[in-house]
């Protein structure tokens, strides 16, 4: 992960090059990203959470 001032061509190359040249590192990264996708669930997670929070707030107001 590169934040703000750390984003530079050399920094990007140093992070991406191993993923392009090392099959094991590439597959490890893909596996980690698949796990993230699995944890996030189906598309629309933010919208589902927003509805959940809205409904909980609505219920609390009606108590």
Buried (B, 14 or more C-beta within 10 A) or exposed (E): EEEEEEEEEEEEEEEEEEBEEEEEEEEEEEEEEEEEEEEEEEEEEEEEEEEEEEEEEEEEEEE
